[in-house]
């Protein structure tokens, strides 16, 4: 059974640009959640999607958005990138939500210069 | 504000010893408490999880102890091995419908010395 796949693994972007990250969940999982991981703030919840609907959103500005497709694959978009957006972005999939076992991908390392 | 406080920040244990990591939470509505293990360059991997209807859960060398009245839970790694060297995160969340995501502790960098 394939795990959670995130692409790309590494990204370097310039301030002001936008970026799109992709996450393919484990087959059969309908929930995809996104997290930002930084040395200072640790793991912080961005948002969760279930059956193409955003169920909840963490305390991040509107520059951070996402969507989920009918095959449960999810994308996360960050617009007008800032230096502080440099982080490891992780997605996690689970059968029905974060209240159940969640499996993380390896993450996308975003560097904003 | 929902918080999960984790300690210690770093921990060095001799091979064969017991590693103990503690977490405390504030929101009494939390009812799902997982622990994650993360190696450098990898995403967190679910290690073990507990719900508040039990006080202890054991899986192999890993044990979660849960104290509902104190709002604390801890991870014990018995017979710690060098391969256990990693960063460990505790987390708390809600079971039942809906999801606010998991609230994570800041992590504990564990080093097992051979």
HADDOCK unambig.tbl for C-alpha pairs under 7 A between the chains (distance, minus, plus):
assign (segid A and resid 42 and name CA) (segid B and resid 106 and name CA) 5.34 0.50 0.50
assign (segid A and resid 43 and name CA) (segid B and resid 104 and name CA) 6.10 0.50 0.50
assign (segid A and resid 45 and name CA) (segid B and resid 101 and name CA) 5.91 0.50 0.50
assign (segid A and resid 45 and name CA) (segid B and resid 102 and name CA) 6.82 0.50 0.50
assign (segid A and resid 48 and name CA) (segid B and resid 101 and name CA) 6.97 0.50 0.50
assign (segid A and resid 55 and name CA) (segid B and resid 98 and name CA) 6.80 0.50 0.50
assign (segid A and resid 55 and name CA) (segid B and resid 99 and name CA) 6.90 0.50 0.50
assign (segid A and resid 56 and name CA) (segid B and resid 99 and name CA) 6.49 0.50 0.50
assign (segid A and resid 56 and name CA) (segid B and resid 100 and name CA) 5.71 0.50 0.50
assign (segid A and resid 90 and name CA) (segid B and resid 43 and name CA) 6.99 0.50 0.50
assign (segid A and resid 97 and name CA) (segid B and resid 99 and name CA) 6.28 0.50 0.50
assign (segid A and resid 98 and name CA) (segid B and resid 99 and name CA) 6.03 0.50 0.50
assign (segid A and resid 98 and name CA) (segid B and resid 101 and name CA) 5.65 0.50 0.50
assign (segid A and resid 98 and name CA) (segid B and resid 102 and name CA) 6.58 0.50 0.50
assign (segid A and resid 99 and name CA) (segid B and resid 32 and name CA) 6.43 0.50 0.50
assign (segid A and resid 99 and name CA) (segid B and resid 93 and name CA) 6.40 0.50 0.50
assign (segid A and resid 99 and name CA) (segid B and resid 94 and name CA) 5.60 0.50 0.50
assign (segid A and resid 99 and name CA) (segid B and resid 95 and name CA) 4.42 0.50 0.50
assign (segid A and resid 99 and name CA) (segid B and resid 96 and name CA) 6.89 0.50 0.50
assign (segid A and resid 99 and name CA) (segid B and resid 99 and name CA) 6.93 0.50 0.50
assign (segid A and resid 103 and name CA) (segid B and resid 45 and name CA) 6.55 0.50 0.50
assign (segid A and resid 103 and name CA) (segid B and resid 46 and name CA) 6.74 0.50 0.50
assign (segid A and resid 104 and name CA) (segid B and resid 43 and name CA) 5.60 0.50 0.50
assign (segid A and resid 104 and name CA) (segid B and resid 44 and name CA) 5.93 0.50 0.50
assign (segid A and resid 104 and name CA) (segid B and resid 45 and name CA) 6.46 0.50 0.50
assign (segid A and resid 105 and name CA) (segid B and resid 43 and name CA) 5.44 0.50 0.50
assign (segid A and resid 106 and name CA) (segid B and resid 42 and name CA) 4.81 0.50 0.50
assign (segid A and resid 106 and name CA) (segid B and resid 43 and name CA) 4.19 0.50 0.50
assign (segid A and resid 107 and name CA) (segid B and resid 43 and name CA) 6.06 0.50 0.50
